Amino acid sequence: MEHTGPAAPAASDDVRAGAAPAAAGHPLPPPRRRRRTVLLVVLVPLLLLVAAAAWVGVRVAQAADALQDARAALAGVEVDPRAAGALADGLADVRTHTSRARTAASDPLWRAAEVVPVAGDQLTAVRVVATAVDDLARDALPAVAELGALLDGGLRLPDGRVDVAAVDRGAAALGTAAATTAAAHDRLAALDPDRLLARLADPVREVQATVARADAALGPAARGVAVLPQLLGAQGPRTYLVLALNSAELRAPGGIVGAVTAVRVEDGAVTVVDQRSTLDLRSLDAPVLPLSPEEVATHTDRLGRWVQNAALTPHFPRTAELVAARWVRDVGGPVDGVVATDPVAIAGLVDVVGPVPHPDGGELGADGFVRALLRDVYLRHPENVSDAVFGAVAAGVVAAVGEGRGSAPDLVAALARAVDERRLRVWSAHPPEQDVLAASVVGAAFLDAPFAADAGLFLDDASQGKLGLDLSTAVTFRDARCEGPAPRVTAVLSLDFRPPADVASLPRGVVGSPDLGVPPGTLTTIVSAWSPAGGDPLALRRDGTAVGGTSTTLGGRHVQQVRSVLAPGAQQEIAVDLPLRDGAVTVWTTPTVTSPGVASFRCG
């Protein structure tokens, strides 16, 4: 009889499918449970990634909103020490927004996500911009505001002296601002907007350009302000020569040296100690300092024989060396530095300090100041004592500043405007200070390396008269060729001579020498075009016609000189093609009564 017991269990589907049987004592989990486990293993990390991505997205949105708010707040803030009030008022809002952006962009998940292809570039760019802008708001802008507060009434002591200690504090603040801005500029410059999405690329370029401009301005300014305490006599008395350049008879930096005033500066106090006109410093038989063959070929030995013609060169350190040597030779005493300026800049100072005494009696105010010095004085004094009058007026302005007249912010603004227009130049006999000055526009070291890419278009009067007041000048640009292997632009020097109708009857000292073979009242000028250092010779066109003139070299530059002869009412254009470097060029030119001493062009 067949044994009947409990039936054997049926084989599972897995066994039937050929799956290996479970090891003894380790039964397989039910199929549903195993499927749930697999799903959890796959979905949990996926959900975490989605959550992380969402969190990063939230942080990106927060950073973007904060940066937009900061951008809006900064739009109303002028990053200028002379606008300290507005800057200080806007700092709190700006700092709040930039801090929010930085916090959002510093999230650990954000940094981890930066390794993701394509998206990571965008996240890195936002983080770098957020942290750079926050650094500026946290360190640079407050430092600029602190300096502005010093300018706003904190630089002058009750006795009129400059507060040298306050200048030192301002230098430290500006140094902080410059260092922070330079670091931010370096980090931003490492970003490549071409790898970013269009919506992000343009704002990044905008921030890069803005910070680059700030860096270009703050760096030289910080280095210049850092030497101001020494220049102001913080470590002992200094003697400076102040050159009054006479724009009625043009030379490259603005005019002939009309008068020389010696100024003593000690612990911020400024006093006039001596004053000489060109009648006191007459021509020499030989140059006061040895001249190079290139200098003689370009300027003749007049550069070193006449103190007036020390301004033939556009390189101000050379002018200063020649005048300082002449002063030491004829007057004696140490010379620690030389400052040069012109009547337009002096008129700006008079507008701040108020009218100054006129040697002929009465006072000279800002209105009519330039005409009084460049024309009226020659009509009153045809006997050639006008330079002495010019020097006395310049000394009066220096004395007024030394007495504490005028507000510090207004004085700083007037001086800054003079520097911007290339009407104020400074040289120091102390090499560490001169190294700083020579690298800035106030040093006017045209032939030095920092300005090697710049070109020059300068004017030198050849009439031996004083008709510069009647000449209007301008440097403009046209016909830019920004693409191709040799990008160039045409610089145009426009001359417009409008003397009074009776110009021919004016004193000889005004109309010039009768030995030049031109009718009285004709303006003769030498126009010199200087190539960038190491550049090719420049080809000049006068009213559209090519002209040769004379060719020399000086300081690694080619110099082309042509003559301009203008009858009363005449106009003329001198055009020259200049190479573009990185799509831009800067042209140094002679500051006149109508135009500044610099013009710039940039493609786009």
C-alpha positions as CSV (number, residue, x, y, z in Angstrom):
1,M,0.0,0.0,0.0
2,E,1.4,3.3,-1.0
3,H,2.4,5.5,1.8
4,T,0.5,8.7,1.9
5,G,1.8,11.6,3.9
6,P,1.8,15.4,3.5
7,A,2.3,16.5,0.0
8,A,5.8,18.0,-0.8
9,P,5.7,21.7,-1.4
10,A,5.7,22.9,-4.9
11,A,8.9,24.4,-6.3
12,S,8.8,28.2,-6.3
13,D,8.7,30.3,-9.5
14,D,12.4,31.3,-8.9
15,V,13.5,27.7,-8.7
16,R,11.5,26.8,-11.7
17,A,13.2,29.6,-13.5
18,G,16.5,28.1,-12.6
19,A,17.4,30.4,-9.7
20,A,19.8,29.0,-7.2
21,P,18.0,27.8,-4.1
22,A,18.4,29.7,-0.9
23,A,21.2,28.5,1.5
24,A,20.0,26.6,4.4
25,G,18.8,28.8,7.2
26,H,18.6,32.0,4.8
27,P,15.2,31.9,3.2
28,L,14.6,34.4,0.4
29,P,12.5,37.5,1.3
30,P,9.2,37.6,-0.4
31,P,9.4,39.0,-3.9
32,R,7.4,42.3,-3.1
33,R,9.8,43.1,-0.2
34,R,12.8,42.6,-2.4
35,R,11.4,44.9,-5.1
36,R,10.7,47.6,-2.5
37,T,14.4,47.3,-1.4
38,V,15.7,47.7,-4.9
39,L,13.4,50.7,-5.4
40,L,14.6,52.3,-2.2
41,V,18.3,51.7,-3.1
42,V,17.7,53.5,-6.4
43,L,15.2,56.2,-5.4
44,V,16.7,57.4,-2.1
45,P,19.9,58.7,-3.7
46,L,17.9,60.0,-6.6
47,L,15.6,61.9,-4.2
48,L,18.6,63.2,-2.3
49,L,20.1,64.5,-5.6
50,V,16.8,66.1,-6.5
51,A,16.5,67.7,-3.1
52,A,20.1,68.9,-3.3
53,A,19.5,70.2,-6.7
54,A,16.4,72.0,-5.5
55,W,18.3,73.4,-2.5
56,V,21.1,74.6,-4.8
57,G,18.4,76.1,-7.0
58,V,16.9,77.9,-4.0
59,R,20.4,79.2,-3.1
60,V,21.0,80.3,-6.7
61,A,17.7,82.2,-6.7
62,Q,18.6,83.8,-3.3
63,A,22.0,84.8,-4.6
64,A,20.6,86.1,-7.8
65,D,17.9,88.2,-6.0
66,A,20.5,89.5,-3.6
67,L,22.9,90.5,-6.4
68,Q,20.1,92.2,-8.3
69,D,19.2,94.1,-5.1
70,A,22.9,95.0,-4.6
71,R,23.1,96.1,-8.2
72,A,20.1,98.4,-7.8
73,A,21.5,99.8,-4.5
74,L,24.9,100.4,-6.1
75,A,23.4,102.2,-9.0
76,G,22.7,105.1,-6.7
77,V,26.1,105.1,-5.1
78,E,29.1,107.0,-6.5
79,V,32.3,105.2,-5.7
80,D,34.2,108.5,-5.3
81,P,35.9,109.8,-2.1
82,R,34.5,113.3,-3.1
83,A,31.0,111.9,-2.7
84,A,31.5,110.5,0.8
85,G,28.0,111.4,2.0
86,A,26.1,109.5,-0.7
87,L,28.6,106.6,-0.4
88,A,28.2,106.3,3.3
89,D,24.4,106.5,3.1
90,G,24.2,103.7,0.6
91,L,26.7,101.3,2.2
92,A,24.3,99.7,4.7
93,D,21.9,98.6,2.0
94,V,24.7,97.5,-0.3
95,R,26.3,95.4,2.4
96,T,23.1,93.8,3.3
97,H,22.4,92.6,-0.2
98,T,26.0,91.5,-1.0
99,S,26.2,89.6,2.3
100,R,23.0,87.7,1.4
101,A,24.5,86.8,-2.0
102,R,27.7,85.6,-0.5
103,T,26.0,83.5,2.1
104,A,23.8,81.8,-0.5
105,A,26.8,81.1,-2.8
106,S,29.0,79.8,0.1
107,D,26.6,76.8,0.8
108,P,28.5,73.5,0.8
109,L,26.1,71.9,-1.6
110,W,26.7,74.8,-4.0
111,R,30.5,74.2,-3.9
112,A,29.9,70.5,-4.5
113,A,27.7,71.2,-7.5
114,E,30.4,73.3,-9.1
115,V,32.0,70.1,-10.4
116,V,29.0,69.3,-12.6
117,P,29.8,69.9,-16.3
118,V,28.4,73.1,-17.8
119,A,26.2,74.0,-14.8
120,G,29.3,74.1,-12.6
121,D,30.8,77.0,-14.6
122,Q,27.6,79.0,-14.1
123,L,27.7,78.3,-10.3
124,T,31.4,79.2,-10.0
125,A,30.8,82.5,-11.8
126,V,27.9,83.4,-9.6
127,R,29.9,82.6,-6.4
128,V,33.0,84.5,-7.6
129,V,30.9,87.5,-8.5
130,A,29.0,87.3,-5.2
131,T,32.1,87.1,-3.0
132,A,34.1,89.7,-5.0
133,V,31.2,92.2,-4.8
134,D,30.8,91.5,-1.1
135,D,34.5,92.1,-0.5
136,L,34.2,95.4,-2.2
137,A,31.1,96.4,-0.1
138,R,32.7,95.1,3.1
139,D,36.2,96.5,2.8
140,A,36.8,98.8,-0.2
141,L,33.7,101.0,-0.1
142,P,33.9,101.8,3.6
143,A,37.6,102.7,3.1
144,V,36.7,105.0,0.3
145,A,34.0,106.5,2.4
146,E,36.5,107.0,5.3
147,L,38.8,108.8,2.9
148,G,35.9,110.9,1.7
149,A,35.0,111.9,5.2
150,L,38.6,113.2,5.7
151,L,38.3,115.2,2.5
152,D,35.1,116.7,3.7
153,G,36.6,119.1,6.1
154,G,39.1,116.8,7.9
155,L,42.3,117.7,6.1
156,R,42.8,121.3,7.2
157,L,43.8,122.5,10.6
158,P,42.6,125.8,12.1
159,D,45.8,127.5,11.1
160,G,45.4,126.6,7.5
161,R,48.0,123.8,7.5
162,V,47.3,120.4,5.9
163,D,46.7,117.8,8.6
164,V,49.5,115.4,7.6
165,A,48.3,112.8,10.2
166,A,44.9,112.9,8.6
167,V,46.5,112.4,5.1
168,D,48.4,109.4,6.5
169,R,45.1,107.9,7.7
170,G,43.5,108.6,4.4
171,A,46.4,106.9,2.6
172,A,45.9,103.8,4.7
173,A,42.2,103.7,4.0
174,L,42.8,104.2,0.3
175,G,45.5,101.4,0.4
176,T,42.9,99.1,1.9
177,A,40.4,99.9,-0.8
178,A,43.0,99.5,-3.6
179,A,44.2,96.1,-2.3
180,T,40.7,94.7,-1.9
181,T,39.7,96.0,-5.4
182,A,42.9,94.5,-6.9
183,A,42.2,91.1,-5.4
184,A,38.5,91.2,-6.5
185,H,39.7,92.2,-10.0
186,D,42.1,89.2,-10.2
187,R,39.4,86.7,-9.2
188,L,36.9,88.2,-11.6
189,A,39.4,88.3,-14.5
190,A,39.9,84.5,-14.1
191,L,36.3,84.0,-15.2
192,D,35.6,83.3,-18.9
193,P,32.2,84.8,-19.9
194,D,32.4,82.9,-23.2
195,R,31.8,79.7,-21.2
196,L,28.7,81.1,-19.6
197,L,25.1,81.2,-20.6
198,A,24.0,84.4,-22.3
199,R,21.9,85.5,-19.4
200,L,24.9,85.3,-17.1
201,A,27.7,86.2,-19.5
202,D,26.7,89.9,-20.0
203,P,26.3,90.7,-16.3
204,V,29.6,89.1,-15.5
205,R,31.3,91.1,-18.2
206,E,29.7,94.2,-16.8
207,V,31.0,93.5,-13.3
208,Q,34.5,92.6,-14.7
209,A,34.6,95.9,-16.5
210,T,33.4,98.0,-13.6
211,V,35.9,96.4,-11.1
212,A,38.7,96.7,-13.7
213,R,38.0,100.5,-14.0
214,A,37.9,100.8,-10.2
215,D,41.2,98.9,-9.9
216,A,42.9,101.0,-12.6
217,A,41.9,104.2,-10.7
218,L,42.4,103.1,-7.1
219,G,45.7,101.4,-7.5
220,P,47.7,104.5,-8.8
221,A,45.7,106.8,-6.5
222,A,46.6,104.7,-3.5
223,R,50.3,104.7,-4.4
224,G,50.2,108.5,-5.0
225,V,48.5,109.3,-1.8
226,A,50.9,107.1,0.1
227,V,53.8,109.5,-0.7
228,L,51.8,112.6,0.2
229,P,52.9,112.8,3.8
230,Q,56.5,112.9,2.7
231,L,55.7,115.5,0.0
232,L,54.0,117.6,2.6
233,G,57.1,117.8,4.8
234,A,56.1,115.2,7.4
235,Q,59.8,114.2,7.8
236,G,61.3,117.6,7.4
237,P,61.0,120.8,5.4
238,R,60.8,120.6,1.6
239,T,61.5,123.3,-1.1
240,Y,59.5,123.1,-4.3
241,L,59.6,125.1,-7.4
242,V,56.2,126.0,-8.9
243,L,56.3,126.7,-12.6
244,A,53.6,129.0,-14.0
245,L,53.2,127.7,-17.6
246,N,52.1,130.5,-20.0
247,S,49.5,129.2,-22.4
248,A,49.7,132.4,-24.5
249,E,53.0,130.9,-25.9
250,L,52.4,127.2,-26.3
251,R,54.8,124.4,-25.5
252,A,54.2,120.7,-25.2
253,P,53.0,120.6,-21.6
254,G,50.9,123.8,-21.9
255,G,53.1,126.8,-22.4
256,I,56.6,128.3,-21.8
257,V,57.8,128.5,-18.3
258,G,56.7,132.1,-17.4
259,A,57.7,132.4,-13.8
260,V,59.2,130.3,-11.0
261,T,58.0,130.5,-7.4
262,A,59.9,128.7,-4.6
263,V,57.6,127.3,-1.9
264,R,58.6,125.9,1.5
265,V,56.5,123.0,2.8
266,E,56.9,121.7,6.4
267,D,54.4,119.6,8.3
268,G,51.6,120.6,6.0
269,A,52.4,124.4,6.1
270,V,52.9,126.1,2.7
271,T,54.7,129.4,2.4
272,V,56.2,131.3,-0.5
273,V,59.9,132.0,0.0
274,D,61.2,133.3,-3.4
275,Q,60.0,134.2,-6.8
276,R,61.8,134.7,-10.1
277,S,60.7,135.7,-13.6
278,T,62.4,134.9,-16.9
279,L,64.0,138.3,-16.7
280,D,66.0,137.0,-13.7
281,L,66.8,133.7,-15.4
282,R,68.1,134.8,-18.8
283,S,69.4,132.6,-21.6
284,L,72.7,130.7,-21.2
285,D,75.5,130.3,-23.6
286,A,75.4,126.5,-23.1
287,P,72.7,124.1,-21.8
288,V,72.5,124.0,-18.0
289,L,72.7,120.2,-18.2
290,P,74.2,118.0,-20.9
291,L,71.7,117.2,-23.6
292,S,71.6,114.0,-25.6
293,P,72.1,114.1,-29.4
294,E,68.5,113.0,-29.8
295,E,67.3,115.9,-27.6
296,V,69.3,118.4,-29.6
297,A,68.0,117.0,-32.9
298,T,64.4,117.1,-31.7
299,H,64.3,120.3,-29.6
300,T,67.7,122.1,-30.4
301,D,69.8,123.2,-27.5
302,R,67.2,125.8,-26.6
303,L,65.8,123.1,-24.3
304,G,68.7,123.6,-21.9
305,R,69.7,127.2,-22.5
306,W,66.4,129.1,-21.9
307,V,64.3,128.3,-18.8
308,Q,61.2,129.1,-20.9
309,N,62.1,126.4,-23.3
310,A,62.7,123.7,-20.7
311,A,59.0,123.0,-21.6
312,L,59.8,122.0,-25.1
313,T,59.8,118.4,-24.1
314,P,56.6,116.5,-23.3
315,H,58.5,114.5,-20.7
316,F,58.0,116.5,-17.6
317,P,60.7,114.9,-15.5
318,R,63.2,116.3,-18.0
319,T,61.7,119.8,-17.7
320,A,61.8,119.6,-13.9
321,E,65.5,118.5,-13.9
322,L,66.5,121.4,-16.2
323,V,64.6,124.0,-14.2
324,A,65.9,122.7,-10.9
325,A,69.4,122.7,-12.1
326,R,69.0,126.3,-13.3
327,W,67.6,127.4,-10.0
328,V,70.5,125.7,-8.0
329,R,73.0,127.4,-10.4
330,D,71.6,130.9,-10.3
331,V,69.7,131.2,-7.0
332,G,71.0,128.4,-4.8
333,G,69.6,126.1,-2.2
334,P,68.0,122.7,-2.3
335,V,65.2,121.7,-4.7
336,D,63.1,118.8,-3.5
337,G,60.6,118.9,-6.3
338,V,59.0,120.8,-9.2
339,V,55.3,121.5,-9.8
340,A,53.9,122.9,-13.0
341,T,50.5,124.2,-13.9
342,D,48.7,126.6,-16.3
343,P,46.3,129.6,-16.1
344,V,43.2,127.4,-16.6
345,A,44.1,125.2,-13.6
346,I,45.1,128.3,-11.5
347,A,41.7,129.9,-12.3
348,G,40.1,126.8,-10.9
349,L,42.0,127.3,-7.7
350,V,41.0,131.0,-7.6
351,D,37.4,130.0,-7.9
352,V,37.9,128.1,-4.6
353,V,40.1,130.4,-2.6
354,G,38.6,133.6,-3.8
355,P,40.1,136.7,-5.5
356,V,43.9,137.3,-5.2
357,P,45.8,140.6,-5.3
358,H,46.6,142.0,-8.8
359,P,50.1,143.5,-8.9
360,D,48.6,146.5,-10.8
361,G,46.1,147.0,-8.0
362,G,42.7,145.6,-7.2
363,E,42.0,141.9,-7.3
364,L,41.7,139.0,-9.8
365,G,38.8,136.7,-9.5
366,A,38.1,133.5,-11.4
367,D,35.9,135.2,-14.0
368,G,38.2,136.7,-16.7
369,F,41.3,135.3,-14.9
370,V,42.7,133.6,-18.0
371,R,42.2,136.6,-20.3
372,A,43.7,139.0,-17.7
373,L,46.9,136.9,-17.6
374,L,47.2,135.9,-21.2
375,R,46.2,139.2,-22.9
376,D,45.4,142.2,-20.7
377,V,48.8,142.1,-18.9
378,Y,50.6,142.4,-22.2
379,L,48.5,145.4,-23.2
380,R,49.3,147.1,-19.9
381,H,53.0,146.1,-19.9
382,P,54.3,146.0,-23.4
383,E,57.8,146.6,-21.9
384,N,58.1,142.8,-21.2
385,V,57.6,142.7,-17.5
386,S,54.5,140.6,-17.9
387,D,56.2,137.4,-16.7
388,A,56.9,139.1,-13.4
389,V,53.2,140.0,-13.1
390,F,52.3,136.4,-14.0
391,G,54.6,135.1,-11.3
392,A,53.3,137.5,-8.7
393,V,49.7,136.3,-9.3
394,A,50.8,132.6,-9.2
395,A,52.5,133.3,-5.9
396,G,49.4,135.0,-4.6
397,V,47.3,131.9,-5.3
398,V,49.9,129.6,-3.6
399,A,49.9,131.9,-0.6
400,A,46.0,131.9,-0.4
401,V,46.0,128.1,-0.4
402,G,48.7,128.1,2.3
403,E,46.6,130.5,4.5
404,G,43.8,128.0,4.5
405,R,41.4,129.8,2.2
406,G,38.8,127.6,0.4
407,S,37.3,124.4,1.5
408,A,39.3,121.2,1.4
409,P,36.8,119.2,-0.7
410,D,36.6,122.0,-3.3
411,L,40.4,122.4,-3.4
412,V,40.8,118.6,-3.9
413,A,38.1,118.7,-6.7
414,A,39.9,121.6,-8.5
415,L,43.3,119.8,-8.2
416,A,41.7,116.5,-9.4
417,R,40.2,118.3,-12.4
418,A,43.6,119.8,-13.2
419,V,45.2,116.4,-13.1
420,D,42.5,114.8,-15.2
421,E,43.0,117.5,-17.9
422,R,46.8,117.2,-17.7
423,R,47.2,120.7,-16.4
424,L,49.1,119.8,-13.2
425,R,52.4,118.0,-13.2
426,V,54.7,117.0,-10.3
427,W,58.3,115.8,-10.0
428,S,60.2,114.8,-6.9
429,A,64.0,114.8,-6.5
430,H,63.7,111.9,-4.2
431,P,63.8,108.6,-6.2
432,P,61.3,106.5,-4.2
433,E,58.7,109.3,-4.5
434,Q,59.6,109.9,-8.2
435,D,59.1,106.3,-9.0
436,V,55.5,106.5,-7.8
437,L,54.8,109.8,-9.5
438,A,56.3,108.7,-12.8
439,A,53.9,105.8,-13.0
440,S,50.9,108.1,-12.7
441,V,49.5,110.8,-15.0
442,V,50.4,113.6,-12.5
443,G,54.1,112.7,-13.1
444,A,53.6,113.3,-16.9
445,A,56.6,110.9,-17.7
446,F,55.6,110.6,-21.3
447,L,58.7,108.7,-22.3
448,D,58.6,106.2,-19.5
449,A,57.4,102.6,-19.8
450,P,53.9,103.0,-18.2
451,F,52.9,105.2,-21.2
452,A,54.8,103.4,-23.9
453,A,51.6,102.6,-25.9
454,D,50.4,106.2,-25.9
455,A,50.9,108.6,-28.8
456,G,51.5,112.3,-28.7
457,L,50.3,115.4,-30.7
458,F,52.0,118.5,-29.3
459,L,52.1,122.2,-30.1
460,D,55.1,124.5,-29.9
461,D,54.6,128.2,-30.7
462,A,57.0,129.4,-33.4
463,S,55.7,133.0,-33.6
464,Q,57.6,134.2,-30.5
465,G,54.4,136.0,-29.6
466,K,51.5,135.5,-27.2
467,L,48.6,134.5,-29.4
468,G,47.7,131.2,-27.8
469,L,44.7,132.8,-26.2
470,D,43.1,133.1,-29.6
471,L,43.7,129.5,-30.7
472,S,41.0,126.8,-30.2
473,T,42.2,123.2,-30.4
474,A,40.6,119.8,-30.2
475,V,41.7,116.2,-30.8
476,T,39.1,113.9,-32.2
477,F,39.0,110.5,-33.8
478,R,37.5,109.1,-37.0
479,D,37.7,106.3,-39.6
480,A,38.4,103.6,-37.0
481,R,39.5,100.2,-38.4
482,C,39.0,98.0,-35.4
483,E,39.3,94.6,-37.1
484,G,42.0,92.9,-39.1
485,P,45.7,92.4,-38.5
486,A,46.6,96.1,-38.1
487,P,43.7,97.9,-36.4
488,R,44.1,101.7,-36.6
489,V,42.2,105.0,-36.1
490,T,42.8,108.5,-37.4
491,A,43.5,111.1,-34.8
492,V,42.7,114.7,-36.0
493,L,44.1,117.8,-34.4
494,S,41.8,120.7,-35.2
495,L,43.2,124.3,-35.0
496,D,41.0,127.4,-35.2
497,F,42.6,130.8,-34.9
498,R,40.3,133.7,-34.0
499,P,42.3,136.7,-32.9
500,P,40.7,140.2,-32.5
501,A,40.2,142.2,-35.7
502,D,43.0,144.6,-34.7
503,V,45.5,141.8,-34.0
504,A,48.1,143.3,-36.3
505,S,48.2,146.5,-34.2
506,L,48.8,144.7,-30.9
507,P,52.2,145.1,-29.2
508,R,55.1,143.1,-30.7
509,G,55.3,140.9,-27.6
510,V,51.8,139.7,-28.6
511,V,52.0,139.4,-32.4
512,G,55.5,137.9,-32.4
513,S,58.7,138.4,-34.3
514,P,58.5,140.4,-37.5
515,D,61.4,138.4,-38.9
516,L,59.4,135.2,-39.7
517,G,58.3,136.3,-43.2
518,V,54.6,136.3,-42.4
519,P,52.1,139.2,-42.0
520,P,51.8,140.5,-38.4
521,G,49.1,138.6,-36.4
522,T,49.8,135.3,-38.2
523,L,50.1,132.3,-35.9
524,T,53.0,129.9,-36.6
525,T,53.1,126.6,-34.7
526,I,55.2,123.5,-34.8
527,V,53.0,120.4,-34.6
528,S,54.9,117.3,-33.5
529,A,53.5,113.8,-33.7
530,W,55.1,111.1,-31.5
531,S,54.6,107.5,-32.2
532,P,54.1,104.9,-29.4
533,A,57.4,103.5,-28.2
534,G,58.9,101.1,-30.7
535,G,56.2,102.0,-33.2
536,D,56.6,102.9,-36.9
537,P,57.1,106.4,-38.1
538,L,53.8,108.3,-38.4
539,A,52.5,109.9,-41.6
540,L,50.9,113.3,-41.2
541,R,48.3,114.9,-43.4
542,R,47.6,118.6,-43.3
543,D,44.0,119.4,-44.6
544,G,44.1,116.1,-46.4
545,T,47.5,116.5,-48.1
546,A,50.4,114.4,-47.0
547,V,53.3,116.4,-45.4
548,G,56.8,115.4,-44.5
549,G,58.4,117.9,-42.2
550,T,61.3,116.8,-40.1
551,S,61.9,113.3,-38.6
552,T,63.8,112.4,-35.5
553,T,63.8,109.8,-32.8
554,L,63.7,110.3,-29.0
555,G,63.2,107.8,-26.2
556,G,62.4,105.0,-28.6
557,R,59.7,107.0,-30.4
558,H,59.6,108.5,-33.9
559,V,58.9,112.2,-34.0
560,Q,57.4,114.0,-37.0
561,Q,57.4,117.8,-36.9
562,V,55.4,120.0,-39.4
563,R,54.7,123.7,-39.5
564,S,51.2,125.2,-39.2
565,V,50.7,128.8,-40.4
566,L,47.4,130.3,-39.7
567,A,46.2,133.7,-40.8
568,P,43.5,135.4,-38.6
569,G,40.2,133.4,-39.0
570,A,41.9,130.4,-40.5
571,Q,41.3,126.8,-39.6
572,Q,43.4,123.7,-40.2
573,E,43.4,119.9,-39.5
574,I,46.5,117.8,-38.9
575,A,45.6,114.1,-39.2
576,V,47.6,111.0,-38.3
577,D,46.8,107.3,-38.4
578,L,47.6,105.6,-35.0
579,P,47.8,101.9,-34.2
580,L,45.2,100.5,-31.8
581,R,46.3,98.3,-29.0
582,D,43.6,96.1,-27.5
583,G,41.1,98.3,-29.5
584,A,42.2,101.5,-27.8
585,V,44.7,104.4,-27.9
586,T,45.5,107.4,-25.7
587,V,46.9,110.6,-27.2
588,W,48.8,113.1,-25.1
589,T,48.4,116.6,-26.4
590,T,49.1,120.2,-25.4
591,P,46.5,121.5,-22.9
592,T,45.2,124.9,-24.2
593,V,42.7,127.4,-23.0
594,T,40.0,125.4,-24.8
595,S,41.0,121.8,-24.5
596,P,42.6,119.3,-22.1
597,G,45.9,117.6,-22.6
598,V,44.6,114.1,-23.3
599,A,42.2,112.4,-25.7
600,S,41.3,108.7,-25.8
601,F,39.6,106.3,-28.2
602,R,38.2,102.8,-27.7
603,C,36.5,100.6,-30.3
604,G,32.9,99.9,-29.6
